[in-house]
Amino acid sequence: MDVTTLLILLLVGAITTYFSGDKLASKVALGFSLAVLGVSLKLLMAFNQGVGISYLGNWMEYPKVYLAFQADGLSLAMVLLTTLLIPLIIFSSFSNNYPNAKSFYALVLFMAFAMTGTFLAADGLLYYVFWELSLIPIYFIALIWGNGDADERRKAVVKFFIYTLAGSLFMLIAFAYLYQITGNFLIGDLSRAKLSETEQFWIFLAFFLAYAIKIPLIPFHTWQAKVYQKAPTVGTMLLSGIMLKMGLYSVIRWQLQIAPMAAKHHMYVFIGLSIAGVIYGSIVALRQKDLKKLLAYSSLAHVGLIAAGCYTLTLDGLSGAVYQMIAHGFVIVGLFFVAEIIYRRYETNTISEMGGIRMQTPKLSSMFMILVLASVALPGTFNFIGEFTVLYSLAQTNIWFVLLGGTTIILGAYYMLKMFQNVMLGQTNTKIFADVSTKEAIVLVIILALLLFFGLYPKPIVDLVTPSLKEIIFNINRFN
């Protein structure tokens, strides 16, 4: 068994879900997502035992393109994040009645297929194909099943699609240029290409435009808040929990290894830009009156800190970034799910129209509080491991970076606790709030269990990703 089994199963699952009909679509999609999770865990066990699970085959002779899928600790960590979150996201939607449900759930699985392929691809053109494929399902999920006014939703989704597509074209041009030098798109050959400092700068910049839009980093973030707000919660979870990790993962896997000299020479610029996103996202989050928009800007601040860790070019920075990617994936999905639970009862995302929930459902309030504390990196949660490691790497680079980047802790604690107070406490809304259901509780308990377990015992993830990151650091420093 190799990693192509995951991709085949997800693709077959998407097709089967579509032909299963609207009544069975959600259950069929959940069944396939759980099967994929089982396969990914089996592949992890094989990887830990030293069994090769990568795949290399020919796809096209001219241009020379390989069906190359690389399964190292870093890519497996991202695949596991994806395959753990997809069944949770699907199961969380069981209380919703979507029109044309077969298409909706088929698109969710197809998006999982595209994102998994992006994390595994080791050929540049194959990677680009999967990167672009992931845009198609989220475009239709947000456009057809989104919230609010149809015209506003269409404008937000089209802007997102054009932004990301335009940024990706620069990355494609960079791959085409590299192909002229190496004769193929394999990442190993691309990372060993002999490029001048000027060539590396332009290639680095081309990749940066694609990744900065996807992550997003300021000033390329303008699509994010509206799309997060207008997309259905399942779409928002896919975007924030997994899709933005494609950009952060790609910085480590592709950008830093192919253009390491450019990364070193302009390190301070890109760390500074990332930290500016931390400060900007936190300040704007303070002013939000819509719960989903507040969480969107909170996410912007957190991914800015993760990107800053990546651009330190240190093992601590890359390690902390990967830990925080995984932790952020679970936390943000949990937070958006709580927002969805509240919306099901109150039919509003406006914070001022909430309140008084804790008195009616202390279970939900307690679980939401743990998610909030995890979001602000309370010790004992997995977020603390990632955030502390990133801040430590920034301190090694420049003390001002850690002082400015650390504002995410102070500001984050302020706006998240203030949000919790306004949403859960007080007597603002007297409407009856139904207690959290068993299905809803299962999703939240699993997320909280993962965050607390890895917060207290992160060794499995540390052992999984560290060898891959050490190899990447070695490649980055090969010109020293």
Secondary structure, DSSP 4 states (H G I P E B T S, - for coil): --THHHHHHHHHHHHHHHHT-TTTHHHHHHHHHHHHHHHHHHHHHHHHTT----EEEEEETTTTEEEEE---HHHHHHHHHHHHHHHHHHHHTTTS--TTHHHHHHHHHHHHHHHHHHHHB-BHHHHHHHHHHTHHHHHHHHHHH--S-HHHHHHHHHHHHHHHHHHHHHHHHHHHHHHHHHSS-BHHHHHT----HHHHHHHHHHHHHHHHHHTT-TTS-TTHHHHHHHS-HHHHHHIIIIIHHHHHHHIIIIIHHHSHHHHHHTHHHHHHHHHHHHHHHHHHHHT--BHHHHHHHHHHHHHHHHHHHHTT-SHHHHHHHHHHHHHHHHHHHHHHHHHHHHHHHHS--BGGG---HHHH-HHHHHHHHHHHHHHTT-TTSHHHHHHHHHHHHHHHH-HHHHHHHTHHHHHHHHHHHHHHHHHHSSSS--S--PPPPHHHHHHHHHHHHHHHHHHH--HHHHHHHHHHHHHHHHHHTTT-
